[in-house]
Amino acid sequence: MGAVASAALLFPLLSAAPPATAGPRESDSLQRQFTAAAERQGVPPSVLLAVSYLQSRWDAHGGAPSVTGGYGPMHLTDAVTALAEAPHHSHGEEDARGDGSRAARHGAQEGAALPKAAELPDRLKTLDRASELSGIPAEELRTSTAANIEGGAALLAAAQRASGRPLSSDPADWYGAVARYSGADDTSTASTYADDVFDVIRGGESRTTDSGQVVTLAADPDVAPATGQVRSLGLRKPSTGPTECPRTVACEWIPAPYEEFGDGDYGNHDKANRPDSQSIDYIVVHDTEATWDVTLKLVQDPTYVSWQYSLRSSDGHIAQHLPLKDVGWHAGNWFVNAKSVGLEHEGFLTAPDSWYTEAMYRTSARLVRYLAQRYDIPLDRQHILGHDNVPGTVTSTIRGMHTDPGPYWDWAHYFRLLGRPFTPTAGPNAGVVTIRPEFTAHQPVYTGCVKAGEACAPHGSGAVRLHTAPSTDAPLVKDIGLRPGGEDSTTGVNDTGARASTGQQYAVAERDGDWTAIWYLGRKAWFHNPRKRPTAVNSRGLVLTPKEGATEIPVYGRAYPEASAYPAGVPVQAVSPLPYKLLAGQSYVVGDRTPGEYYFAPVFDTTGHRVVRGQEEYYEIQFGHRVAFVRASDVRVSHS
């Protein structure tokens, strides 16, 4: 059965739910709202709570929609409204391939037109259906947590009735309804989603939500759901093909083309033989800035760009597009592309102050764990990069580099799911700090989500702002790469010039009461780090500083070999420093040590492709918001 046809089965027209004896009350606590809605709609409370946890972790997000237009704790989707109220967003104009040896190919923002309402699948329009079933106006479902929970409970009850099953009080009888609630159009994704919901039921959860309320789901370790119910939903079977995914996710093979299309030009990736030819050292996290359907069309366009995996927001479904041995065009830096795997996370029609679903975070984390184990990639922020942490290759490319997934990606939660939470590893006088504000409570003001200079909606953030002195009144530090004229950094949501993000590690330059200074872009940068609500944890690690006698050393955006390493027929690539300097007395945290490498692959015919590897070695460092590289011969390394 086709995807469109099966999607239509998700929420068939049913008679309205029986009238409730009492409507939802916003004055009730969130816990009571779940209990009351479950009782009125005939849904087991644990099922309702677990579904909501997998969608939103019980957060309401102040009424703001998710990256796919989902509202409230139940993630009721109204993409039409979200599309009308928020602009499509772009993160820059980088060359996605990031190699000057051939013509530029721009990233997935170009040509990613927003969809028309009629083109949206049912999974992006569940709020209207919830309104029909519950009798609650759509606006109330978007803005009231009590109404939103009631609407979600009504959808679950309708899904159970559609299966011909009674509204049982036993959670185990609701596996098929939960799978249907996911909105997935294939059996594998629907089952994976339902499995996750029942894992939450078995293990229990408790957390303080973004409204400051504690919600608890008691563990029910003995629940054994009727998993066979998913077979009756009429969903398609995905094409797994030669996918390279863990068994714990739903993964589909939708290949990107490798085609020549005239005048020696080709797209949209390069053939390679990794890891035999080059090690895979990085995983790069992106967001798509396009709908799921548009994302898939773009990655299948031979004239366009590519990445290894796409992840769908509503249910965590994964599509793989390239064999991992091949090189995608995604990060805007050819050195990083050649040594990385790119993960694009769906997010398309809301401004950057939107949020990502728990379902997508979980499947993404499982995929990253699998890749890290397969290629021996350390699970830290020197190796698990955001696109916004990838450096420009040379000075001229710095300003065009993309800034996704941005300050609202919850790196702390992501790394907890990876099994590597950011915890203190040193005492109060440590020489290194790991940035880690409390995501939900930490809400710095950003601007430009909708209009330049206009404040974004309040939102949890994993990033701290950096000042020139220990005061909120002090100017923000400057980034001469982004602003060669010396203009100040701003609070713009896409301005990374004075920002440090969760998990990034920096050498401590000074401490002053509730403020900590770090070495950042060649100078001291101060962030507020109060003892009662710290925004960083103390850590230990390796740091480097210029070798004795050097007053300054150059910083690079790529680790290319020395000229003498290039064989005949392979043009020498310039080792061009960025406009920054690492000065004597400053220290920066070390990531990897790597030989200078360049993958020569500017033409379609792979017979002439070469990996050039030099004797000169480099260290990756956390230099600003983005990583950078310095020559090993220029520095000395020590423990912090």
C-alpha positions in Angstrom: 0.0 0.0 0.0 1.4 3.5 -0.9 2.4 6.0 1.7 -0.4 8.5 0.8 -3.1 5.8 1.0 -1.9 4.4 4.2 -1.5 7.8 5.8 -5.3 8.3 5.2 -5.9 5.3 7.4 -4.4 7.0 10.4 -7.4 8.9 11.6 -10.6 7.7 9.8 -13.8 9.5 10.2 -15.6 8.3 13.3 -18.5 9.3 15.2 -17.6 11.9 17.9 -16.6 10.7 21.3 -19.3 10.4 23.9 -20.0 13.7 25.6 -17.8 14.2 28.7 -19.4 14.8 32.0 -17.1 17.7 32.7 -14.7 19.6 30.5 -11.0 20.0 31.0 -10.0 22.5 33.6 -6.9 24.7 33.1 -6.8 25.3 36.9 -6.0 21.7 37.6 -2.4 20.6 38.0 -0.8 19.0 34.9 -0.9 15.6 36.6 -4.6 15.9 37.4 -5.3 17.1 33.8 -3.8 13.8 32.5 -5.8 11.8 35.0 -9.0 13.5 34.3 -8.7 13.4 30.5 -7.8 9.7 30.6 -10.9 9.0 32.7 -13.2 11.0 30.5 -12.0 9.5 27.3 -11.6 5.9 28.6 -7.8 5.7 28.0 -5.5 4.1 30.6 -3.6 7.0 32.4 -0.3 5.3 31.9 -0.8 5.1 28.1 -1.8 8.8 27.9 1.1 9.9 30.0 3.6 7.7 28.1 2.5 8.9 24.7 2.7 12.5 25.8 6.2 11.9 27.2 7.4 10.5 23.9 6.0 13.5 22.1 7.0 16.4 24.3 8.3 15.1 27.7 5.1 16.7 29.0 6.2 20.2 28.1 3.8 22.8 26.7 6.4 25.1 25.2 4.3 28.2 25.9 2.0 27.4 23.1 4.8 27.5 20.5 4.7 24.8 17.8 7.3 22.1 17.3 9.5 21.9 14.2 6.6 20.1 12.4 3.8 22.2 13.7 2.9 20.1 16.8 1.3 21.9 19.8 1.2 21.2 23.5 2.0 18.1 25.6 0.3 15.8 23.1 2.0 17.3 20.0 -1.3 17.9 18.2 -0.2 18.9 14.7 -1.6 22.0 12.9 1.0 22.6 10.3 -1.3 24.9 8.4 -1.4 27.4 11.3 2.3 27.1 12.0 3.0 27.7 8.4 0.9 30.8 8.3 2.4 32.3 11.5 6.1 31.6 11.1 8.5 32.4 8.2 10.6 29.8 6.5 14.1 30.1 7.9 17.5 30.0 6.3 20.9 29.5 8.0 23.3 30.9 5.5 24.7 30.4 2.0 27.6 28.0 2.5 28.9 25.7 -0.2 27.7 22.4 1.2 30.6 20.5 -0.4 33.2 22.9 1.0 35.9 22.2 -1.5 37.3 24.9 -3.9 38.4 22.3 -6.4 35.0 22.3 -8.0 31.9 24.5 -8.4 29.9 25.2 -5.2 26.8 23.3 -4.3 24.6 25.0 -1.8 22.8 23.4 1.1 19.3 22.1 1.7 17.7 25.5 2.2 17.9 26.4 -1.4 14.7 25.6 -3.3 13.1 24.1 -0.2 9.6 25.6 -0.9 7.0 25.5 1.8 4.1 23.1 1.2 0.5 24.0 0.5 -2.1 22.9 3.0 -3.5 20.3 0.7 -0.1 18.7 0.3 0.4 18.1 4.0 -0.1 14.5 5.2 -2.6 13.6 7.9 0.1 13.2 10.5 0.6 17.0 10.2 -3.1 17.8 10.7 -4.1 15.9 13.8 -5.2 18.9 15.8 -8.3 19.4 13.5 -9.2 15.8 14.0 -8.8 16.2 17.8 -11.1 19.2 17.7 -13.8 17.2 15.8 -13.6 14.4 18.3 -13.5 16.4 21.5 -15.6 19.4 20.5 -12.9 21.7 21.7 -12.0 24.7 19.4 -8.7 24.4 17.6 -7.3 27.6 19.2 -8.0 26.2 22.7 -6.2 22.9 21.7 -3.2 25.0 20.7 -3.0 27.2 23.8 -4.5 25.3 26.7 -2.6 22.3 28.2 -5.8 20.8 29.6 -7.6 21.0 26.3 -4.5 19.7 24.4 -4.4 16.7 26.7 -8.1 16.1 26.3 -7.7 16.3 22.5 -4.8 13.8 22.5 -6.8 11.4 24.7 -9.7 11.7 22.3 -7.4 10.7 19.4 -6.1 7.7 21.3 -9.7 6.6 22.1 -10.7 7.0 18.4 -7.7 5.0 17.3 -8.7 2.2 19.7 -12.3 2.2 18.4 -11.1 2.2 14.8 -9.3 -1.1 15.5 -12.6 -2.6 16.7 -11.3 -3.0 20.2 -12.9 -1.9 23.5 -11.7 1.0 25.6 -9.9 -1.4 27.9 -8.4 -0.4 31.2 -5.4 -2.7 30.5 -2.6 -0.7 28.9 -1.4 -3.9 27.1 -4.5 -3.7 24.9 -3.6 -0.3 23.5 -0.5 -1.2 21.4 -2.2 -0.8 18.1 -3.8 2.5 19.1 -0.5 3.9 20.2 1.1 2.8 16.9 -1.6 4.6 15.0 -1.2 7.7 17.1 2.4 8.0 15.9 1.2 9.0 12.4 3.7 6.7 10.8 2.8 5.3 7.5 4.8 2.1 7.7 4.7 -0.9 10.1 8.4 -0.6 11.3 8.1 3.0 12.4 4.7 2.6 14.0 6.0 -0.5 15.9 9.2 1.3 17.0 7.2 4.2 18.3 4.8 2.0 20.2 7.7 0.0 21.6 9.2 3.2 22.9 5.9 4.2 24.6 5.7 0.9 26.4 9.3 1.1 27.4 8.3 4.4 29.1 5.4 2.7 30.8 7.6 -0.2 32.0 10.4 2.0 33.3 8.3 5.0 34.6 9.3 8.6 34.4 9.2 11.7 36.5 10.4 15.2 35.6 9.7 18.9 36.2 8.1 20.4 33.1 8.8 23.7 31.5 5.8 25.1 33.5 7.6 24.1 36.7 5.2 21.2 37.5 6.3 17.7 38.5 4.6 15.0 36.5 5.1 11.3 37.4 4.4 8.1 35.6 4.8 5.1 38.0 6.7 2.1 36.5 4.7 -0.9 35.4 7.4 -3.4 34.6 5.1 -6.3 33.9 3.0 -4.8 31.1 3.2 -7.0 28.0 1.5 -5.2 25.0 -0.2 -7.0 22.2 2.4 -6.2 19.6 0.6 -8.1 16.9 -2.1 -5.4 16.7 0.1 -3.3 14.4 -0.5 -5.8 11.5 -4.2 -4.8 11.3 -3.4 -1.1 10.7 -2.9 -1.5 6.9 0.5 0.2 6.8 3.1 -0.3 4.2 6.4 -2.2 4.7 9.4 0.1 4.2 12.2 -0.7 1.8 15.2 -1.5 4.1 17.6 -2.2 1.2 21.3 -1.9 2.2 20.5 0.3 5.3 23.2 0.6 8.0 21.1 1.2 11.1 20.7 -0.3 14.6 17.9 -2.8 15.0 16.3 -0.5 17.6 15.2 2.1 15.0 12.9 2.1 11.9 15.2 2.7 9.0 14.4 2.9 5.2 16.6 3.0 2.2 15.9 6.1 -0.1 19.1 6.4 -2.1 20.7 9.6 -3.3 21.9 9.5 -6.9 25.4 9.6 -8.1 25.0 11.0 -11.6 26.9 13.0 -14.2 24.7 15.6 -15.8 26.9 17.4 -18.4 30.0 19.4 -18.9 31.9 17.3 -16.4 29.6 18.3 -13.5 28.0 15.8 -11.2 26.2 15.3 -8.0 25.2 14.8 -5.3 28.0 13.1 -3.3 31.3 11.4 -3.8 32.2 7.7 -3.9 34.8 6.7 -1.4 36.0 3.7 0.6 35.7 4.8 4.2 37.0 3.8 6.7 39.7 1.9 4.8 40.6 5.1 2.9 40.0 7.6 5.7 38.7 7.3 9.2 35.3 8.6 10.1 35.8 10.9 13.1 32.8 13.1 13.3 29.0 13.0 13.3 27.3 16.2 12.3 23.8 17.1 13.5 21.7 19.3 11.2 18.1 20.4 10.8 16.6 20.2 7.4 14.7 23.5 7.1 12.3 21.6 4.8 9.3 19.3 5.0 9.9 15.6 5.1 8.7 15.1 1.5 10.8 18.1 0.2 13.8 16.8 2.1 13.6 13.5 0.3 13.1 15.1 -3.0 16.2 17.3 -2.5 18.5 14.5 -1.5 17.3 12.5 -4.6 18.1 15.4 -6.9 21.4 14.7 -8.7 22.1 18.4 -9.1 21.8 19.0 -5.4 23.6 18.1 -2.2 23.4 15.1 0.2 23.9 13.6 3.6 23.8 10.1 5.0 20.5 10.1 7.1 17.3 12.0 7.5 15.2 11.8 10.6 11.4 12.6 10.8 10.2 14.7 13.7 6.8 13.2 14.4 7.8 9.6 14.9 11.6 9.4 14.6 11.5 7.5 11.3 15.0 7.3 9.6 15.8 7.3 5.9 19.4 6.4 4.8 20.5 8.0 1.5 24.2 7.1 1.2 26.4 4.1 2.1 28.5 5.1 5.0 31.6 4.5 2.9 30.8 7.4 0.6 31.2 11.1 1.3 28.1 13.4 1.6 28.0 17.1 0.8 26.5 18.5 3.9 28.8 20.4 6.3 30.3 23.1 4.2 33.8 22.0 5.0 35.4 19.3 2.7 37.8 18.1 5.4 34.9 17.5 7.8 32.6 16.0 5.1 35.3 13.5 4.1 35.6 12.4 7.7 32.0 12.6 9.0 28.4 11.3 8.8 25.6 13.8 8.4 22.3 13.5 10.2 19.5 15.9 9.0 16.6 16.3 11.4 13.3 17.4 10.1 12.3 20.9 10.9 10.6 23.2 8.4 7.9 25.6 9.1 8.5 27.3 12.4 11.0 29.9 13.4 14.1 28.7 15.3 12.4 29.1 18.7 10.6 25.8 18.0 11.2 22.5 19.6 12.1 18.9 18.7 10.1 15.8 19.6 11.3 13.2 22.1 10.6 10.5 19.5 13.2 12.1 17.2 15.7 12.7 19.9 15.6 9.1 20.9 16.0 7.5 17.5 18.7 10.0 16.7 20.6 9.1 19.8 20.3 5.4 19.0 21.7 6.0 15.5 24.6 8.1 16.9 25.4 5.4 19.5 25.5 2.8 16.7 27.7 4.9 14.5 30.0 5.8 17.3 30.5 2.2 18.3 31.0 1.1 14.6 33.7 3.7 13.9 35.1 4.2 17.4 34.0 7.8 17.6 34.1 9.3 21.1 30.8 10.4 22.4 31.7 14.0 23.2 31.2 17.5 21.7 34.6 17.4 20.0 33.2 14.6 17.8 29.4 15.0 17.9 29.1 18.4 16.2 26.3 20.6 15.3 26.4 22.1 11.8 26.9 25.4 13.7 30.2 24.0 15.2 31.8 23.2 11.8 34.4 25.9 10.9 34.6 27.8 7.6 37.4 26.4 5.5 39.0 29.8 4.8 38.3 33.4 5.8 36.0 34.0 2.9 33.6 31.2 3.9 33.2 32.0 7.6 30.2 34.3 7.2 28.2 31.9 5.1 28.5 28.9 7.4 25.2 27.5 8.6 24.0 27.8 12.2 21.7 24.8 12.7 20.5 23.2 14.8 20.9 26.4 16.9 20.6 27.3 20.5 17.3 25.4 21.1 18.7 22.0 20.4 18.8 20.2 23.8 22.4 18.8 23.8 22.2 17.9 27.5 19.2 15.7 27.0 20.7 14.3 23.8 23.8 13.2 25.6 21.8 11.7 28.4 20.1 9.6 25.8 23.6 8.7 24.4 24.5 7.5 27.9 27.2 10.3 28.3 25.7 13.0 30.5 27.8 16.0 31.2 28.8 15.7 34.8 31.6 17.3 36.9 34.9 15.5 36.6 37.0 18.0 38.6 36.9 20.2 41.6 36.0 23.9 42.0 39.4 25.2 40.8 39.5 23.1 37.6 41.3 24.4 34.6 38.5 23.3 32.2 34.8 23.8 32.2 32.0 22.1 30.3 29.1 24.3 29.4 25.9 23.0 30.8 23.1 25.4 31.7 19.8 23.9 32.9 18.0 23.8 29.6 14.4 24.5 30.6 15.1 27.2 33.1 17.9 28.9 31.2 16.1 31.3 28.8 18.5 34.0 27.4 16.8 36.5 25.2 17.4 35.9 21.5 16.2 38.1 18.6 15.4 37.7 15.0 13.3 34.5 15.1 10.6 36.3 13.1 11.8 39.8 12.5 15.3 41.3 12.9 15.8 42.8 16.3 12.5 41.5 17.6 12.7 39.3 20.7 12.0 35.6 20.2 9.5 33.8 22.3 10.9 32.7 25.7 12.5 29.3 25.3 14.9 27.0 27.1 18.4 27.1 25.6 21.6 25.1 26.0 23.9 28.1 25.1 25.5 30.8 27.2 26.3 34.4 26.1 29.9 35.6 26.3 30.9 39.1 27.4 34.1 41.1 27.4 34.0 41.6 31.2 32.2 40.0 34.1 29.0 42.0 33.8 25.8 41.6 31.8 26.3 45.3 30.8 29.6 44.6 29.2 29.7 44.2 25.4 29.5 40.8 23.8 32.8 39.5 22.5 33.6 40.1 18.9 34.1 37.6 16.1 36.4 39.2 13.5 35.7 36.3 11.1 32.0 37.0 11.1 32.4 40.8 11.2 35.8 41.9 9.7 34.9 45.5 10.3 35.0 45.0 14.1 31.2 45.3 14.7 29.8 43.9 18.0 28.2 40.4 18.1 24.5 40.5 18.6 21.7 38.5 20.4 20.5 37.3 17.0 19.4 33.7 17.1 21.8 32.8 14.2 24.7 34.9 15.5 27.3 32.5 16.9 29.9 35.1 17.5 29.6 35.2 21.3 28.1 31.9 22.2 29.2 28.7 23.9 27.0 25.6 23.8 26.2 22.7 26.1 28.9 20.1 26.1 31.6 22.3 24.6 34.7 22.5 26.8 36.9 25.5 27.3 40.1 26.3 29.3 39.4 28.6 32.2 41.1 32.0 32.0 39.9 33.6 35.2 37.1 33.4 37.8 35.4 36.3 39.5 32.5 35.6 41.8 29.6 34.3 39.8 31.4 34.8 36.5 33.9 32.6 34.7 36.2 33.6 31.9 37.3 31.2 29.2 39.7 31.5 26.3 37.6 32.0 23.2 38.6 33.2 19.7 41.9 34.5 21.0 40.7 36.5 24.0 39.0 36.2 27.4 35.2 35.7 27.3 33.1 35.9 30.4 29.8 34.1 31.1 27.5 34.2 34.1 28.1 31.0 36.1 26.5 31.5 39.5 27.1 29.0 42.3 23.4 28.5 43.0 22.5 28.0 39.4 25.7 27.1 37.5 25.8 27.1 33.7 28.9 25.0 33.5 30.5 22.0 35.3 34.2 21.7 36.2 36.1 19.2 34.1 39.6 17.9 33.5 41.2 17.3 30.1 44.1 18.0 27.8 44.8 21.6 26.8 47.3 23.2 24.5 49.1 26.5 24.3 51.7 28.0 21.9 55.1 26.3 22.2 57.7 28.2 24.2 59.0 31.3 22.5 56.0 31.7 20.1 53.9 34.9 20.7 51.1 33.7 18.4 50.2 30.8 16.2 47.8 30.5 13.2 44.4 28.7 13.4 42.9 26.8 10.5 39.5 25.7 9.4 40.8 22.4 7.9 43.7 20.1 8.5 45.3 19.8 5.0 48.7 18.3 4.3 51.9 20.1 3.6 52.7 20.9 -0.1 55.4 18.2 -0.4 52.8 15.4 0.4 50.9 15.9 -2.9 51.7 13.4 -5.7 51.9 14.4 -9.3 48.5 15.2 -10.8 46.9 16.3 -7.6 46.9 20.1 -7.2 48.4 21.4 -3.9 45.7 22.8 -1.7 46.7 26.0 0.2 47.0 25.7 3.9 45.2 29.0 4.6 44.9 30.3 8.1 41.7 31.9 9.4 41.8 35.5 10.6 42.1 34.5 14.2 45.3 34.1 16.3 46.0 31.8 19.3 48.2 33.9 21.5 50.9 33.0 24.1 49.5 32.4 27.5 46.1 31.2 26.2 44.9 27.6 26.4 42.3 25.6 24.4 40.9 22.2 25.0 42.2 19.4 22.7 39.9 17.1 20.7 41.7 14.9 18.2 45.2 14.7 16.9 45.0 14.0 13.1 47.4 13.9 10.2 46.9 16.4 7.5 44.6 14.8 4.9 42.9 15.8 1.6 40.5 13.7 -0.4 41.0 14.6 -4.0 37.7 13.9 -5.8 36.7 16.8 -8.1 35.4 14.7 -11.0 32.8 12.0 -11.5 35.3 9.3 -12.6 36.6 7.7 -9.4 39.7 6.2 -10.9 41.6 9.4 -10.3 40.4 10.0 -6.7 43.2 10.1 -4.1 43.6 10.5 -0.4 46.6 12.7 0.3 48.1 12.2 3.7 51.0 14.3 5.0 53.6 14.2 7.8 52.3 17.4 9.4 49.8 16.7 12.2 47.1 18.9 13.6 45.1 19.2 16.8 41.4 19.9 16.7 40.5 22.5 19.4 37.4 24.2 20.7 38.4 27.7 19.6 35.1 29.6 19.5 31.6 28.4 19.0 33.1 26.3 16.2 36.0 24.0 16.3 39.3 24.8 14.6 42.7 23.2 13.9 46.3 24.1 14.9 49.5 22.4 13.8 50.9 20.1 16.4 54.4 21.5 15.8 53.2 24.9 16.9 51.9 23.9 20.3 52.6 22.1 23.6 50.0 19.9 25.2 49.4 19.4 29.0 46.8 18.3 31.4 44.5 21.0 32.6 
